[in-house]
Every structure is written in C-alpha cells, then in structure tokens.
Amino acid sequence: MSYGPALNAAAVLLGCYGNVPPERAAGVIAMLLGVPVSAGFVDKAAARVSAQLGRAGFEEAMLAALAAEDVLAADETPVNVLDGTAPAAAGEQEADPEEHVIRRCRAVTELGSVGVQNWAGDIIAVLHDAHAAVEAARARGGHRPGPESPR
C-alpha cells in the first residue's frame, strides 16, 4: 500500500520532530487523519527521508555549516560546544578549564530542578579526571595518559 506525502510528513514530524514513539505516532495519525498506519510505516517514513537527505549531501553540508559558525551551543543550554572566537594564537597558554566548559556546566546544573541537569555534573567530573590524567602524563614526560590515570 502506498500513502501520500501528507501521511509521510505526519509520520516524520511526529517521529522525528515530535519525538513520539512509532506505535503512538501511528495511533495519532489514525485519530487525526482517519487513516490507520503501522508503526513500521512511521519508521520507514523517517528512513526514507534520511536516505534522501544522505543522497543530497545534507550531512556534509550541515557539518560544514556548523563548523563555519563562530560559536555553537548545545540545544537550549548556555553551553558552547565550539567557540571559534576563542584566542588561539601560537605560544598562548592553554585556557584554564575552570573559566570555560566547567563554568558553563556549573551554570547548566542551576537551570533545572535537582536531577534534571545531572549530566552537567558528570561532565565536570570527567573533565577533572581527564585533566588529572593529562597532568600525570606530562609529569612522566609522556604524551598520553597511562594506566595509572584516575579513570
């Protein structure tokens, strides 16, 4: 059976944009549009769009566009994931992690109620451990963290 563009669009919008599980998206389509579809149809609609975007070079174009931006932020949080405006002059000392990513992660932990933004605290811990591992490698005269790293 073949469905038209409206049903395909509804499946893609509910599943991908609305983050609605395929079974529930199929039910919503049936209720709103009066056409019963399967959860498999919803999954396949998203796969068809993904394949078309892949053939059109969407991923490469999106990565290039994102890389060209001065600053990128992750979703609605104030965390920059790429900052092309940060100084990167040769011989300049590395920025203190406390002043950049960790400071922003601390800000994220204050955005929501307890438990909602716990991931930001996990990131802080991982960054501290990574920093300690790098410092230990430097102290050994090595270039990579070794087995004695904190994690």
SVG drawing of the C-alpha trace seen along z (x, -y; Angstrom):
<svg xmlns="http://www.w3.org/2000/svg" viewBox="-11 -36 71 38">
<polyline fill="none" stroke="black" stroke-width="0.4" points="0.0,0.0 1.2,-3.5 0.4,-6.6 0.7,-10.2 3.0,-13.0 0.7,-14.2 0.8,-10.9 4.6,-10.5 5.1,-14.1 2.9,-13.4 4.9,-10.3 8.2,-12.0 7.1,-15.1 5.7,-13.0 8.5,-10.5 11.5,-12.8 10.4,-16.3 7.9,-15.4 9.9,-12.5 6.8,-10.4 7.4,-6.6 6.3,-4.9 3.4,-3.0 2.0,-6.1 2.7,-8.2 0.7,-5.6 -2.2,-5.9 -2.1,-9.7 -2.1,-9.6 -5.1,-7.3 -7.0,-9.5 -6.3,-12.8 -6.2,-11.9 -8.5,-8.9 -6.0,-6.6 -4.7,-3.6 -1.0,-3.1 1.5,-0.8 4.4,-1.6 6.6,-0.1 5.2,-2.7 6.3,-5.5 9.8,-4.0 10.1,-3.6 8.9,-7.2 11.8,-8.5 14.3,-6.1 13.2,-7.3 13.7,-10.9 17.1,-10.1 18.1,-8.3 17.0,-11.2 19.0,-13.6 22.0,-11.4 21.9,-11.2 21.6,-15.0 24.7,-15.5 22.9,-17.0 25.2,-15.7 28.3,-17.1 26.6,-20.4 25.4,-20.6 28.8,-19.7 30.4,-22.4 27.8,-25.0 28.2,-24.2 32.0,-24.3 31.8,-27.7 29.9,-29.2 31.9,-31.2 30.1,-29.7 27.8,-26.7 25.6,-25.9 24.1,-22.6 20.2,-22.7 18.7,-25.4 21.5,-25.4 24.2,-28.1 26.9,-25.6 29.1,-26.3 30.4,-23.2 32.5,-25.1 33.9,-28.6 35.8,-29.9 36.1,-33.3 38.4,-32.0 42.0,-33.1 44.3,-30.5 47.5,-32.4 50.7,-30.4 52.5,-30.3 49.5,-31.3 48.9,-29.4 46.1,-26.9 42.9,-28.4 42.0,-27.3 39.2,-24.8 37.5,-26.4 36.9,-29.5 35.2,-27.8 33.5,-24.4 33.4,-23.7 32.0,-27.1 29.3,-26.7 28.5,-23.2 28.0,-24.7 25.6,-27.1 23.7,-24.3 23.3,-22.5 21.5,-25.5 19.0,-25.6 16.6,-22.8 15.4,-21.1 17.5,-18.6 18.3,-15.6 17.2,-17.2 20.7,-18.5 22.8,-15.9 24.7,-15.2 26.5,-18.6 27.9,-17.5 29.1,-14.2 30.8,-16.2 32.6,-18.3 33.9,-15.1 35.0,-13.6 36.9,-16.8 38.6,-17.0 39.7,-13.3 40.9,-13.9 42.8,-17.0 44.5,-15.0 45.4,-12.2 47.0,-14.6 48.9,-16.3 50.1,-12.9 51.3,-12.1 53.1,-15.4 54.8,-14.8 56.0,-11.4 57.3,-13.1 54.7,-11.2 52.2,-12.3 49.3,-10.1 47.6,-9.2 48.7,-5.8 47.0,-3.0 47.6,-4.9 45.1,-7.6 42.2,-8.3 39.6,-6.6"/>
</svg>
